[in-house]
Amino acid sequence: MPYDEDTIYVVGDAKSPQNNPITEKFKAYFLALVIDPKTHLIVDVECSTTLALTNKFIRGFFIGQHIHNSDISTQITQRYLGASQKALIVAFKDAQKKYAQHLQRDAE
């Protein structure tokens, strides 16, 4: 999927639980977001998962949502019962922080 040349790629990261296959494979948990800077909507997402179905399910929380939508974390807590739930939320908050810092630098 080609992206508009003005989209922004942001990666949030977090530690994943020690007894998790994700930790075995990736050593950490990553959430990659492609964001439209005009609307601040998430246009694509992928994360470090071991199952394609997990990645597909997680995409549903993010695509089409505003990057600063706090309801995303609530939805993850209520609907994603995987071992990496906390890591996913932390990685999302890290990505939000990095994106906000980018916007602040651009405004200066």
C-alpha positions in Angstrom: 0.0 0.0 0.0 1.6 3.3 -1.1 1.3 6.1 1.4 1.0 9.8 0.6 4.4 11.6 0.7 3.3 13.7 3.7 2.4 10.7 6.0 4.4 10.2 9.1 5.7 6.8 10.4 5.9 6.6 14.1 7.1 3.6 16.2 6.2 3.1 19.8 8.0 0.5 21.9 7.5 -1.2 25.2 8.8 -4.2 27.1 6.8 -7.4 26.6 6.3 -10.0 29.3 9.2 -12.4 29.8 7.1 -15.5 29.3 5.8 -14.3 25.9 6.7 -15.6 22.4 6.9 -12.0 21.3 9.8 -11.5 23.7 11.5 -14.6 22.4 11.2 -13.4 18.8 11.6 -9.6 19.0 13.0 -8.9 22.5 10.5 -6.0 22.8 7.1 -5.0 21.7 6.7 -2.5 18.8 3.7 -0.7 17.4 4.2 1.1 14.0 1.7 3.7 12.9 1.3 5.6 9.7 -0.4 8.9 10.4 -1.9 11.5 8.1 -0.5 14.8 9.6 -3.3 16.9 8.2 -6.1 14.9 10.0 -4.0 13.1 12.6 -5.8 9.9 11.6 -4.0 6.6 11.7 -4.0 5.2 8.2 -2.1 2.0 8.8 -0.7 0.0 11.7 1.3 -3.1 12.4 2.8 -4.5 15.6 5.2 -7.2 16.7 3.0 -10.2 17.0 3.6 -13.9 16.4 0.1 -14.6 14.9 -1.3 -12.9 11.9 -4.8 -12.9 13.4 -3.6 -10.9 16.4 -2.1 -8.3 14.1 -5.4 -8.2 12.2 -7.4 -7.8 15.3 -5.2 -5.1 16.7 -5.4 -3.1 13.5 -9.1 -2.7 14.1 -8.4 -0.6 17.2 -6.3 1.9 15.3 -7.1 2.4 11.6 -9.2 5.5 11.0 -8.8 6.7 14.6 -7.3 10.0 15.7 -3.8 9.5 17.2 -4.9 11.2 20.4 -8.1 9.2 20.9 -7.8 7.9 24.5 -10.7 5.5 23.9 -8.3 3.3 22.0 -6.5 2.3 25.2 -9.9 1.6 26.8 -10.9 -0.6 23.9 -7.7 -2.5 24.1 -8.2 -3.1 27.9 -11.8 -4.3 27.3 -11.3 -6.4 24.2 -7.7 -7.6 23.8 -7.0 -10.2 26.4 -3.6 -11.3 25.1 -0.5 -11.5 27.3 0.9 -8.3 25.6 -2.1 -6.1 26.5 -0.1 -3.8 28.7 2.8 -3.7 26.3 0.4 -2.7 23.5 -1.0 0.2 25.5 2.5 1.4 26.6 3.7 1.2 23.0 0.7 3.2 21.9 1.3 5.9 24.5 5.0 6.0 23.5 3.9 6.5 19.8 1.5 9.3 20.9 4.3 11.0 22.8 6.7 10.8 19.9 4.1 12.1 17.5 3.3 15.0 19.8 7.0 15.9 20.1 7.3 15.8 16.3 4.3 18.2 16.0 5.8 20.5 18.6 9.2 20.6 16.8 7.4 21.4 13.5 5.5 24.3 15.2 8.7 25.9 16.4 
